[in-house]
Amino acid sequence: GSFSGINDADAGSANFIPFGDKSRYHHALLGYYGIENFLQKQGIAPYINHGVSLFSSSTRFKKGNYNDLKETRKLLLQPDWGNTFLDANALKGSLEGDGSFFLSISDGAVQNWDSEKSEIKKLAERNYYAHIQLGAKTEMTNDLESWGMPVFYVNSGEDLSRLMVDITKSA
């Protein structure tokens, strides 16, 4: 999903972190690193393929394994702050087939939700899926909840980081 990290009311210092060291995007990155750390401590990180998709005005995806975490991290450090357009086919191609775990995070409305939601529903039903919503409900969260998908609402960055790791642990 997209994050308005640059426009956060209290994004914090941007001296070293362009989107701010208190922004929601920064806390999402901390959550991602927390997930990596959790998988490493469990001793299963080397056996898990991973990927990151950034959906904004365009879709960018990096898929890899434990040995090339650096490339995934590079992508995460280059966010795009445009509107969110979700490409269900790109997401489908990024998953390792049925039974994968994927987590979506968004702070706004997905502009093309109506055209993508039927494919997203199929993917969510065949995999372990959860959505984290930063802020108020949207059409997407209403649909996800009506399908019985877990949706978590978060208002603070600290809650976001912790929740990402907790969801991963339970999956």
Buried (B, 14 or more C-beta within 10 A) or exposed (E): BBBBBBEBEEBBEBEEBBBBBBBBBBBBBBBBBBBBEBBEEEEEBEEEEBBBBBBBEEBBBBBBBBEEBEEBBEBBEEBBBEBBBBBBEBBBEBBEEEEBBBBBBBBBBBBBBEEBBEBBBEBBEBBBBBBBBBBEEBEBBEBBBEBEBBBBBBEEBEBBBBBBBBBBEEB
